[in-house]
Amino acid sequence: MANIKSAQKRMRSSESRRVGNLAVKTRVKSAKRKAHEALKAGVAETAGVAVREYSSVLDKAVKRGVIKKNTAIRRKARANNALRKLEA
């Protein structure tokens, strides 16, 4: 346990950020799972909706600083490529 007041405050704020980041990461993983399952099912309409939702969740995670921009771009590209392959 920290003895200095500012260090105690940093511990509190760090914990609250950790909890918030965990919630965002959970949303990202859930959206990824839904998109992956929809792509596996092979129905283009539901897969399209799921991939768009996944992209939206990724963009929000980037905006909050939970994941890096290029990571989100890479994940969205892979999901969109899988969707295009399904639609073809």
C-alpha positions in Angstrom: 0.0 0.0 0.0 1.3 3.4 -0.9 2.1 5.9 1.8 2.2 9.1 -0.3 -1.1 10.8 -0.9 -0.6 11.2 -4.7 0.4 7.5 -5.0 -2.7 6.5 -3.2 -4.8 8.6 -5.6 -2.9 7.0 -8.6 -3.8 3.6 -7.3 -7.5 4.5 -7.0 -7.6 6.0 -10.5 -5.6 3.2 -12.0 -8.1 0.6 -10.5 -11.1 2.5 -11.9 -9.5 2.7 -15.3 -8.7 -1.0 -15.2 -12.3 -1.8 -14.5 -13.6 0.5 -17.3 -11.1 -0.9 -19.8 -12.1 -4.5 -18.8 -15.7 -3.6 -19.6 -14.8 -2.2 -23.0 -12.6 -5.2 -23.8 -15.5 -7.5 -22.8 -17.8 -5.7 -25.3 -15.2 -6.1 -28.0 -14.8 -9.8 -27.4 -18.5 -10.3 -27.4 -19.0 -8.4 -30.6 -16.1 -10.4 -32.2 -17.7 -13.7 -31.1 -21.0 -12.7 -32.6 -19.4 -11.7 -35.8 -17.4 -14.8 -36.0 -20.4 -17.0 -35.4 -22.5 -15.2 -37.9 -19.7 -15.6 -40.5 -19.5 -19.3 -39.7 -23.2 -19.7 -40.1 -22.9 -18.5 -43.7 -25.9 -16.1 -43.8 -24.6 -12.9 -45.4 -27.3 -10.5 -44.0 -26.8 -11.4 -40.4 -23.0 -11.5 -40.8 -23.1 -8.1 -42.3 -25.0 -6.7 -39.4 -22.6 -8.4 -36.9 -19.5 -7.2 -38.7 -20.8 -3.6 -38.7 -21.5 -3.8 -35.0 -18.0 -5.3 -34.4 -16.5 -2.4 -36.3 -18.5 0.1 -34.3 -17.4 -1.4 -31.0 -13.8 -1.4 -32.1 -14.0 2.3 -33.1 -15.4 3.1 -29.7 -12.6 1.2 -28.0 -10.1 3.2 -29.9 -11.8 6.4 -29.0 -11.5 5.5 -25.3 -7.9 4.5 -25.7 -8.4 0.9 -24.8 -6.9 -0.6 -28.0 -4.6 1.0 -30.6 -5.9 2.4 -33.8 -3.9 0.1 -36.1 -5.1 -3.0 -34.1 -8.7 -1.9 -34.7 -8.0 -1.3 -38.4 -6.4 -4.8 -38.8 -9.3 -6.5 -37.0 -11.9 -4.6 -39.0 -10.1 -5.5 -42.3 -10.0 -9.2 -41.4 -13.7 -9.2 -40.5 -14.6 -7.3 -43.7 -12.4 -9.6 -45.8 -14.2 -12.7 -44.4 -17.6 -11.0 -45.1 -16.6 -10.2 -48.7 -15.5 -13.8 -49.1 -18.9 -15.0 -47.8 -20.8 -12.7 -50.1 -18.9 -13.8 -53.2 
